[in-house]
Amino acid sequence: MFNILFHYPRVLARHRQGPSAQAREQYLTHCANQGIARDTLLRTARELLVIAQRLDLATDRMISIRQVEAAAERWVHQQQRRGRVRDPRGSRQYFIQTALSLLRFLGRLEASDRKPLPFAELVEHFAAWMREQRGLSEVTIGNRCWHARRFLNWLDGENRLFEQVSLEELDAFLSLQAVQGWGRVSVATSARALRSFFRHAELHAWCAKGLAAGIDGPRIFKQEGLPVGPTWPDVERLLTSARGDRPREIRDYAILLLFALYAFRSGEVAALQLEDLHWDRQLIVLTRPKQRRAQEYPLVPAAGEAILRYLQQVRPRCVRREIFLTLKAPFRPLSTGGLYHVVSSRLSELSIQSLRHGPHSLRHACAGHLLAEGFSLKEIGDHLGHRSAYATRTYAKVDLVGLRAVANFDLGGLV
């Protein structure tokens, strides 16, 4: 890697002969494989040489964050005395950031310096129980643990012990979420997750009994689950507006087709791998995290052409196997938050009215469109990856066209 970055013999020799050259070169190769630009690699290589000269990387001893911060302080102070630094704070931060990344890559960062999350062992025990005893999917486990951690972090901030937690504190936490902008459905979801967590805690005598039964979230009415996505004409307008020749448009158009035509979830699209596209059989194989099984879909021409164009013209060449990546280095898989922005920003630009504005709104729209086209709940459920028709009713409860036909039916002389 050094001979690729540096061409002057004296500069190349300085980096090759500097301390821990092999470790530095391995890290630079790792960065290059992540798609980091050449200019960034050059700057990183220069900083790594400075770091290796001030930290003992030759031994197997672990290095703490405090040692890194102290080395950064000495380095910046030395550069200030020589008049070689204009931004001491920025130089110090870059030294620390680069050093920590290198130490993590080498497995040399002292673990004791990482502040443990409050009550982390409780959440880990809860997750293991859901996985091994209940057989729940990783998506469900992750969601429930997220809500449990959120409450425990809040409890830690209140300087309260877990064994002393009361219903008043649980109610205060849920009320705070509503004040901070959470909707009733989100607060109710948090309450359900906390009930599950505290049932587990009560079984192991971590807290007082009766807490789980007393956790009361907002009441959710039956018809609150009505379809909340845009109309199908609005979806067609969204897809038309996304077509273009710029890299972002090419990538986002392929993503939007997967949401609209296949009703994939954001986590499922984020996890799609290059190996999931079977061009010879014209199939796309999706791993359903909730069902923990793979499901095959025909690769329709519109989606296949959009994905192929993205792969050939836009997707960066790197070692990542995920299909959809960021457009700028360092190249990373798009997160579910990034996918949410792909949909919500375009819905807002077009002033499309919808109770939801993320990828799930297009899942609702797809289910409603299939229902309007005459597909049965069983067929729609199969397309959505549901195990039962009951789950499908959430996305396709109201057939407005059918209801209007019933309302206009002429009963004649029957009444």
PAPA-627036 format. One record per residue (C-alpha): residue number from 1; chain; x, y, z. Coordinates in nm, 2 decimals, padded with zeros to 4 digits. Layout:
N
num | chaine | c1 | c2 | c3
NUM | A | X | Y | Z .
...
//
This chain:
415
num | chaine | c1 | c2 | c3
1 | A | 00.00 | 00.00 | 00.00 .
2 | A | 00.29 | 00.24 | 00.08 .
3 | A | 00.43 | 00.21 | -00.28 .
4 | A | 00.08 | 00.29 | -00.42 .
5 | A | 00.04 | 00.61 | -00.21 .
6 | A | 00.40 | 00.74 | -00.21 .
7 | A | 00.63 | 00.79 | -00.51 .
8 | A | 00.92 | 00.99 | -00.38 .
9 | A | 01.19 | 00.74 | -00.26 .
10 | A | 01.27 | 00.93 | 00.06 .
11 | A | 00.90 | 00.96 | 00.16 .
12 | A | 00.84 | 00.60 | 00.08 .
13 | A | 01.14 | 00.49 | 00.28 .
14 | A | 01.03 | 00.70 | 00.58 .
15 | A | 00.70 | 00.52 | 00.59 .
16 | A | 00.84 | 00.18 | 00.53 .
17 | A | 01.11 | 00.22 | 00.79 .
18 | A | 00.89 | 00.38 | 01.05 .
19 | A | 00.77 | 00.20 | 01.36 .
20 | A | 00.50 | -00.07 | 01.32 .
21 | A | 00.51 | -00.04 | 00.94 .
22 | A | 00.33 | -00.38 | 00.89 .
23 | A | 00.04 | -00.29 | 01.11 .
24 | A | 00.01 | 00.06 | 00.95 .
25 | A | 00.01 | -00.09 | 00.60 .
26 | A | -00.25 | -00.35 | 00.70 .
27 | A | -00.48 | -00.08 | 00.83 .
28 | A | -00.44 | 00.13 | 00.52 .
29 | A | -00.52 | -00.17 | 00.30 .
30 | A | -00.84 | -00.23 | 00.51 .
31 | A | -00.93 | 00.14 | 00.46 .
32 | A | -00.88 | 00.11 | 00.08 .
33 | A | -01.10 | -00.19 | 00.07 .
34 | A | -01.37 | 00.01 | 00.23 .
35 | A | -01.36 | 00.25 | -00.07 .
36 | A | -01.19 | 00.54 | 00.11 .
37 | A | -01.06 | 00.80 | -00.14 .
38 | A | -00.69 | 00.83 | -00.22 .
39 | A | -00.65 | 01.18 | -00.07 .
40 | A | -00.80 | 01.06 | 00.26 .
41 | A | -00.57 | 00.75 | 00.26 .
42 | A | -00.27 | 00.98 | 00.21 .
43 | A | -00.37 | 01.20 | 00.51 .
44 | A | -00.44 | 00.89 | 00.72 .
45 | A | -00.10 | 00.73 | 00.63 .
46 | A | 00.08 | 01.05 | 00.74 .
47 | A | -00.11 | 01.06 | 01.07 .
48 | A | -00.05 | 00.69 | 01.13 .
49 | A | 00.33 | 00.74 | 01.12 .
50 | A | 00.30 | 01.02 | 01.38 .
51 | A | 00.08 | 00.79 | 01.60 .
52 | A | 00.32 | 00.50 | 01.57 .
53 | A | 00.61 | 00.73 | 01.67 .
54 | A | 00.43 | 00.83 | 01.99 .
55 | A | 00.24 | 00.51 | 02.09 .
56 | A | 00.41 | 00.17 | 02.16 .
57 | A | 00.25 | -00.05 | 01.89 .
58 | A | 00.54 | -00.29 | 01.87 .
59 | A | 00.43 | -00.50 | 02.18 .
60 | A | 00.10 | -00.68 | 02.24 .
61 | A | 00.01 | -00.46 | 02.53 .
62 | A | -00.33 | -00.30 | 02.53 .
63 | A | -00.35 | 00.08 | 02.50 .
64 | A | -00.60 | 00.29 | 02.68 .
65 | A | -00.79 | 00.59 | 02.56 .
66 | A | -00.62 | 00.80 | 02.83 .
67 | A | -00.28 | 00.71 | 02.68 .
68 | A | -00.40 | 00.81 | 02.33 .
69 | A | -00.53 | 01.14 | 02.46 .
70 | A | -00.21 | 01.21 | 02.65 .
71 | A | 00.00 | 01.13 | 02.33 .
72 | A | -00.23 | 01.36 | 02.13 .
73 | A | -00.18 | 01.64 | 02.38 .
74 | A | 00.20 | 01.61 | 02.37 .
75 | A | 00.20 | 01.60 | 01.99 .
76 | A | -00.02 | 01.91 | 01.96 .
77 | A | 00.18 | 02.10 | 02.22 .
78 | A | 00.50 | 02.02 | 02.04 .
79 | A | 00.36 | 02.13 | 01.70 .
80 | A | 00.23 | 02.46 | 01.86 .
81 | A | 00.58 | 02.54 | 01.99 .
82 | A | 00.71 | 02.49 | 01.64 .
83 | A | 00.44 | 02.70 | 01.49 .
84 | A | 00.32 | 02.42 | 01.27 .
85 | A | -00.05 | 02.39 | 01.37 .
86 | A | -00.33 | 02.64 | 01.31 .
87 | A | -00.61 | 02.44 | 01.47 .
88 | A | -00.49 | 02.27 | 01.79 .
89 | A | -00.84 | 02.13 | 01.87 .
90 | A | -00.89 | 01.98 | 01.52 .
91 | A | -00.54 | 01.83 | 01.52 .
92 | A | -00.59 | 01.68 | 01.86 .
93 | A | -00.92 | 01.53 | 01.76 .
94 | A | -00.79 | 01.38 | 01.44 .
95 | A | -00.50 | 01.22 | 01.61 .
96 | A | -00.73 | 01.06 | 01.87 .
97 | A | -00.99 | 00.95 | 01.61 .
98 | A | -00.73 | 00.79 | 01.38 .
99 | A | -00.54 | 00.63 | 01.67 .
100 | A | -00.86 | 00.47 | 01.81 .
101 | A | -00.96 | 00.34 | 01.47 .
102 | A | -00.62 | 00.18 | 01.43 .
103 | A | -00.62 | 00.03 | 01.78 .
104 | A | -00.97 | -00.12 | 01.73 .
105 | A | -00.86 | -00.27 | 01.40 .
106 | A | -00.56 | -00.42 | 01.57 .
107 | A | -00.76 | -00.54 | 01.87 .
108 | A | -00.53 | -00.33 | 02.10 .
109 | A | -00.78 | -00.08 | 02.25 .
110 | A | -00.82 | -00.14 | 02.62 .
111 | A | -01.18 | -00.25 | 02.69 .
112 | A | -01.19 | -00.11 | 03.04 .
113 | A | -01.19 | 00.24 | 02.90 .
114 | A | -01.52 | 00.19 | 02.73 .
115 | A | -01.80 | 00.30 | 02.96 .
116 | A | -02.04 | 00.01 | 03.01 .
117 | A | -02.40 | 00.07 | 02.93 .
118 | A | -02.62 | 00.09 | 03.25 .
119 | A | -02.77 | -00.25 | 03.34 .
120 | A | -02.63 | -00.40 | 03.02 .
121 | A | -02.62 | -00.75 | 03.17 .
122 | A | -03.00 | -00.73 | 03.23 .
123 | A | -03.07 | -00.66 | 02.86 .
124 | A | -02.83 | -00.93 | 02.74 .
125 | A | -03.00 | -01.18 | 02.97 .
126 | A | -03.34 | -01.07 | 02.84 .
127 | A | -03.23 | -01.10 | 02.48 .
128 | A | -03.09 | -01.45 | 02.54 .
129 | A | -03.42 | -01.56 | 02.70 .
130 | A | -03.62 | -01.43 | 02.40 .
131 | A | -03.39 | -01.60 | 02.16 .
132 | A | -03.35 | -01.94 | 02.33 .
133 | A | -03.67 | -01.98 | 02.52 .
134 | A | -03.93 | -01.79 | 02.32 .
135 | A | -03.77 | -01.84 | 01.97 .
136 | A | -03.85 | -01.48 | 01.87 .
137 | A | -03.70 | -01.33 | 01.56 .
138 | A | -03.39 | -01.11 | 01.58 .
139 | A | -03.60 | -00.81 | 01.46 .
140 | A | -03.84 | -00.85 | 01.75 .
141 | A | -03.56 | -00.91 | 02.00 .
142 | A | -03.37 | -00.60 | 01.88 .
143 | A | -03.68 | -00.38 | 01.90 .
144 | A | -03.77 | -00.49 | 02.26 .
145 | A | -03.41 | -00.45 | 02.37 .
146 | A | -03.40 | -00.10 | 02.22 .
147 | A | -03.70 | 00.01 | 02.43 .
148 | A | -03.56 | -00.16 | 02.74 .
149 | A | -03.22 | 00.01 | 02.70 .
150 | A | -03.39 | 00.35 | 02.64 .
151 | A | -03.58 | 00.31 | 02.97 .
152 | A | -03.27 | 00.19 | 03.16 .
153 | A | -03.06 | 00.48 | 03.02 .
154 | A | -03.32 | 00.72 | 03.15 .
155 | A | -03.34 | 00.54 | 03.48 .
156 | A | -02.96 | 00.57 | 03.51 .
157 | A | -02.98 | 00.94 | 03.44 .
158 | A | -03.22 | 00.97 | 03.73 .
159 | A | -02.97 | 00.80 | 03.96 .
160 | A | -03.21 | 00.52 | 04.05 .
161 | A | -03.14 | 00.16 | 04.12 .
162 | A | -03.32 | -00.10 | 03.91 .
163 | A | -03.44 | -00.30 | 04.21 .
164 | A | -03.61 | 00.02 | 04.34 .
165 | A | -03.80 | 00.11 | 04.02 .
166 | A | -04.17 | 00.19 | 04.07 .
167 | A | -04.48 | 00.22 | 03.85 .
168 | A | -04.46 | 00.59 | 03.90 .
169 | A | -04.12 | 00.60 | 03.73 .
170 | A | -04.24 | 00.38 | 03.44 .
171 | A | -04.54 | 00.61 | 03.39 .
172 | A | -04.32 | 00.92 | 03.40 .
173 | A | -04.09 | 00.76 | 03.14 .
174 | A | -04.38 | 00.68 | 02.90 .
175 | A | -04.53 | 01.03 | 02.95 .
176 | A | -04.19 | 01.18 | 02.87 .
177 | A | -04.18 | 01.00 | 02.54 .
178 | A | -04.52 | 01.15 | 02.44 .
179 | A | -04.40 | 01.50 | 02.54 .
180 | A | -04.09 | 01.45 | 02.33 .
181 | A | -04.31 | 01.39 | 02.02 .
182 | A | -04.38 | 01.02 | 02.02 .
183 | A | -04.72 | 00.92 | 01.87 .
184 | A | -04.97 | 00.71 | 02.07 .
185 | A | -04.88 | 00.39 | 01.87 .
186 | A | -04.51 | 00.44 | 01.94 .
187 | A | -04.57 | 00.49 | 02.31 .
188 | A | -04.80 | 00.18 | 02.32 .
189 | A | -04.52 | -00.02 | 02.15 .
190 | A | -04.27 | 00.09 | 02.41 .
191 | A | -04.52 | -00.01 | 02.69 .
192 | A | -04.56 | -00.36 | 02.54 .
193 | A | -04.18 | -00.40 | 02.51 .
194 | A | -04.14 | -00.29 | 02.88 .
195 | A | -04.41 | -00.52 | 02.99 .
196 | A | -04.22 | -00.81 | 02.83 .
197 | A | -03.89 | -00.70 | 02.99 .
198 | A | -04.04 | -00.66 | 03.34 .
199 | A | -04.22 | -00.99 | 03.32 .
200 | A | -03.87 | -01.14 | 03.26 .
201 | A | -03.72 | -00.93 | 03.54 .
202 | A | -03.99 | -01.04 | 03.79 .
203 | A | -03.93 | -01.41 | 03.71 .
204 | A | -03.57 | -01.36 | 03.81 .
205 | A | -03.65 | -01.15 | 04.12 .
206 | A | -03.46 | -00.84 | 03.98 .
207 | A | -03.75 | -00.61 | 04.07 .
208 | A | -04.07 | -00.59 | 04.27 .
209 | A | -04.36 | -00.81 | 04.15 .
210 | A | -04.66 | -00.66 | 03.98 .
211 | A | -04.48 | -00.40 | 03.77 .
212 | A | -04.53 | -00.57 | 03.44 .
213 | A | -04.91 | -00.59 | 03.49 .
214 | A | -04.92 | -00.23 | 03.59 .
215 | A | -04.75 | -00.08 | 03.28 .
216 | A | -05.03 | 00.09 | 03.09 .
217 | A | -04.98 | 00.24 | 02.75 .
218 | A | -05.22 | 00.45 | 02.55 .
219 | A | -05.53 | 00.27 | 02.42 .
220 | A | -05.51 | 00.18 | 02.06 .
221 | A | -05.85 | 00.15 | 01.89 .
222 | A | -05.93 | -00.11 | 01.63 .
223 | A | -05.95 | 00.12 | 01.33 .
224 | A | -05.62 | 00.29 | 01.41 .
225 | A | -05.46 | 00.02 | 01.19 .
226 | A | -05.63 | 00.14 | 00.87 .
227 | A | -05.41 | 00.18 | 00.57 .
228 | A | -05.18 | 00.48 | 00.61 .
229 | A | -04.99 | 00.48 | 00.28 .
230 | A | -05.03 | 00.71 | -00.02 .
231 | A | -05.27 | 00.63 | -00.30 .
232 | A | -05.14 | 00.42 | -00.59 .
233 | A | -05.16 | 00.71 | -00.83 .
234 | A | -04.94 | 00.90 | -00.59 .
235 | A | -04.70 | 00.61 | -00.58 .
236 | A | -04.68 | 00.61 | -00.96 .
237 | A | -04.61 | 00.99 | -00.95 .
238 | A | -04.34 | 00.92 | -00.69 .
239 | A | -04.17 | 00.66 | -00.91 .
240 | A | -04.19 | 00.89 | -01.22 .
241 | A | -04.03 | 01.18 | -01.04 .
242 | A | -03.74 | 00.96 | -00.92 .
243 | A | -03.63 | 00.86 | -01.26 .
244 | A | -03.32 | 01.04 | -01.39 .
245 | A | -02.96 | 01.01 | -01.49 .
246 | A | -02.78 | 01.14 | -01.18 .
247 | A | -02.62 | 00.88 | -00.95 .
248 | A | -02.86 | 00.94 | -00.66 .
249 | A | -03.16 | 00.92 | -00.89 .
250 | A | -03.05 | 00.59 | -01.04 .
251 | A | -02.99 | 00.44 | -00.70 .
252 | A | -03.30 | 00.57 | -00.53 .
253 | A | -03.53 | 00.47 | -00.82 .
254 | A | -03.41 | 00.10 | -00.78 .
255 | A | -03.48 | 00.13 | -00.41 .
256 | A | -03.83 | 00.28 | -00.45 .
257 | A | -03.93 | 00.00 | -00.69 .
258 | A | -03.84 | -00.26 | -00.43 .
259 | A | -04.05 | -00.08 | -00.17 .
260 | A | -04.35 | -00.02 | -00.40 .
261 | A | -04.36 | -00.33 | -00.62 .
262 | A | -04.24 | -00.59 | -00.37 .
263 | A | -04.35 | -00.42 | -00.04 .
264 | A | -04.01 | -00.50 | 00.12 .
265 | A | -03.93 | -00.36 | 00.46 .
266 | A | -03.65 | -00.11 | 00.50 .
267 | A | -03.44 | -00.36 | 00.70 .
268 | A | -03.49 | -00.62 | 00.43 .
269 | A | -03.37 | -00.39 | 00.15 .
270 | A | -03.07 | -00.27 | 00.36 .
271 | A | -02.97 | -00.64 | 00.41 .
272 | A | -02.99 | -00.74 | 00.04 .
273 | A | -02.67 | -00.89 | -00.08 .
274 | A | -02.53 | -00.92 | -00.43 .
275 | A | -02.57 | -01.30 | -00.40 .
276 | A | -02.95 | -01.25 | -00.35 .
277 | A | -02.99 | -01.15 | -00.72 .
278 | A | -03.01 | -01.47 | -00.93 .
279 | A | -02.99 | -01.33 | -01.28 .
280 | A | -02.99 | -01.67 | -01.45 .
281 | A | -03.32 | -01.76 | -01.29 .
282 | A | -03.45 | -01.41 | -01.29 .
283 | A | -03.52 | -01.42 | -00.92 .
284 | A | -03.45 | -01.21 | -00.61 .
285 | A | -03.42 | -01.41 | -00.29 .
286 | A | -03.52 | -01.22 | 00.02 .
287 | A | -03.43 | -01.33 | 00.38 .
288 | A | -03.73 | -01.26 | 00.60 .
289 | A | -03.59 | -01.18 | 00.95 .
290 | A | -03.93 | -01.22 | 01.12 .
291 | A | -04.00 | -01.56 | 00.97 .
292 | A | -03.62 | -01.65 | 00.96 .
293 | A | -03.66 | -01.80 | 00.61 .
294 | A | -03.59 | -01.71 | 00.25 .
295 | A | -03.86 | -01.61 | 00.01 .
296 | A | -03.82 | -01.60 | -00.37 .
297 | A | -03.97 | -01.33 | -00.59 .
298 | A | -03.96 | -01.30 | -00.97 .
299 | A | -03.73 | -01.02 | -01.08 .
300 | A | -03.98 | -00.82 | -01.29 .
301 | A | -03.82 | -00.63 | -01.58 .
302 | A | -03.87 | -00.28 | -01.44 .
303 | A | -03.69 | -00.37 | -01.11 .
304 | A | -03.43 | -00.58 | -01.28 .
305 | A | -03.33 | -00.31 | -01.53 .
306 | A | -03.32 | -00.05 | -01.25 .
307 | A | -03.10 | -00.26 | -01.03 .
308 | A | -02.87 | -00.36 | -01.31 .
309 | A | -02.83 | 00.01 | -01.42 .
310 | A | -02.74 | 00.10 | -01.06 .
311 | A | -02.49 | -00.18 | -01.04 .
312 | A | -02.32 | -00.10 | -01.37 .
313 | A | -02.32 | 00.28 | -01.35 .
314 | A | -02.33 | 00.39 | -00.99 .
315 | A | -02.25 | 00.13 | -00.73 .
316 | A | -01.88 | 00.18 | -00.61 .
317 | A | -01.64 | -00.10 | -00.66 .
318 | A | -01.55 | -00.22 | -00.31 .
319 | A | -01.55 | -00.54 | -00.10 .
320 | A | -01.89 | -00.47 | 00.05 .
321 | A | -02.15 | -00.73 | -00.05 .
322 | A | -02.46 | -00.52 | 00.03 .
323 | A | -02.63 | -00.40 | -00.28 .
324 | A | -02.72 | -00.04 | -00.18 .
325 | A | -02.43 | 00.17 | -00.06 .
326 | A | -02.36 | 00.53 | 00.02 .
327 | A | -02.25 | 00.74 | -00.28 .
328 | A | -01.94 | 00.89 | -00.12 .
329 | A | -01.64 | 00.73 | 00.05 .
330 | A | -01.61 | 00.56 | 00.29 .
331 | A | -01.87 | 00.34 | 00.13 .
332 | A | -02.11 | 00.19 | 00.37 .
333 | A | -02.44 | 00.00 | 00.34 .
334 | A | -02.74 | 00.23 | 00.35 .
335 | A | -02.90 | 00.23 | 00.70 .
336 | A | -03.27 | 00.20 | 00.76 .
337 | A | -03.26 | 00.57 | 00.85 .
338 | A | -03.10 | 00.65 | 00.52 .
339 | A | -03.37 | 00.44 | 00.34 .
340 | A | -03.64 | 00.63 | 00.53 .
341 | A | -03.49 | 00.96 | 00.40 .
342 | A | -03.50 | 00.83 | 00.04 .
343 | A | -03.87 | 00.79 | 00.06 .
344 | A | -03.98 | 01.06 | 00.30 .
345 | A | -03.78 | 01.34 | 00.13 .
346 | A | -03.94 | 01.26 | -00.21 .
347 | A | -04.29 | 01.23 | -00.07 .
348 | A | -04.24 | 01.58 | 00.09 .
349 | A | -04.11 | 01.73 | -00.23 .
350 | A | -04.42 | 01.61 | -00.42 .
351 | A | -04.65 | 01.72 | -00.13 .
352 | A | -04.80 | 01.37 | -00.12 .
353 | A | -05.03 | 01.33 | 00.17 .
354 | A | -04.98 | 01.02 | 00.39 .
355 | A | -05.00 | 00.94 | 00.76 .
356 | A | -04.66 | 00.77 | 00.72 .
357 | A | -04.38 | 00.90 | 00.51 .
358 | A | -04.12 | 00.62 | 00.52 .
359 | A | -04.07 | 00.29 | 00.33 .
360 | A | -04.35 | 00.13 | 00.53 .
361 | A | -04.60 | 00.37 | 00.37 .
362 | A | -04.52 | 00.21 | 00.03 .
363 | A | -04.58 | -00.13 | 00.19 .
364 | A | -04.93 | -00.02 | 00.29 .
365 | A | -04.98 | 00.13 | -00.06 .
366 | A | -04.88 | -00.19 | -00.23 .
367 | A | -05.11 | -00.40 | -00.01 .
368 | A | -05.40 | -00.16 | -00.08 .
369 | A | -05.33 | -00.17 | -00.46 .
370 | A | -05.33 | -00.55 | -00.47 .
371 | A | -05.66 | -00.55 | -00.28 .
372 | A | -05.81 | -00.31 | -00.52 .
373 | A | -05.69 | -00.53 | -00.81 .
374 | A | -05.89 | -00.82 | -00.67 .
375 | A | -05.62 | -01.03 | -00.50 .
376 | A | -05.73 | -01.23 | -00.19 .
377 | A | -05.59 | -01.16 | 00.15 .
378 | A | -05.41 | -01.49 | 00.13 .
379 | A | -05.24 | -01.39 | -00.19 .
380 | A | -05.15 | -01.05 | -00.05 .
381 | A | -05.02 | -01.20 | 00.27 .
382 | A | -04.80 | -01.43 | 00.07 .
383 | A | -04.66 | -01.13 | -00.12 .
384 | A | -04.60 | -00.95 | 00.20 .
385 | A | -04.44 | -01.25 | 00.37 .
386 | A | -04.71 | -01.29 | 00.63 .
387 | A | -04.78 | -01.62 | 00.81 .
388 | A | -05.15 | -01.55 | 00.85 .
389 | A | -05.43 | -01.35 | 00.69 .
390 | A | -05.49 | -01.18 | 01.02 .
391 | A | -05.16 | -00.99 | 00.99 .
392 | A | -05.25 | -00.88 | 00.64 .
393 | A | -05.57 | -00.71 | 00.75 .
394 | A | -05.35 | -00.43 | 00.90 .
395 | A | -05.24 | -00.33 | 00.55 .
396 | A | -05.56 | -00.39 | 00.36 .
397 | A | -05.87 | -00.34 | 00.58 .
398 | A | -06.07 | -00.11 | 00.37 .
399 | A | -06.16 | -00.16 | 00.00 .
400 | A | -06.31 | 00.18 | -00.07 .
401 | A | -06.40 | 00.09 | -00.43 .
402 | A | -06.59 | -00.22 | -00.30 .
403 | A | -06.77 | -00.02 | -00.03 .
404 | A | -06.88 | 00.25 | -00.28 .
405 | A | -07.02 | -00.03 | -00.50 .
406 | A | -07.22 | -00.17 | -00.20 .
407 | A | -07.34 | 00.18 | -00.11 .
408 | A | -07.47 | 00.24 | -00.47 .
409 | A | -07.64 | -00.10 | -00.49 .
410 | A | -08.01 | -00.06 | -00.58 .
411 | A | -08.22 | -00.26 | -00.35 .
412 | A | -08.53 | -00.20 | -00.56 .
413 | A | -08.84 | -00.33 | -00.40 .
414 | A | -08.67 | -00.54 | -00.14 .
415 | A | -08.72 | -00.26 | 00.13 .
//
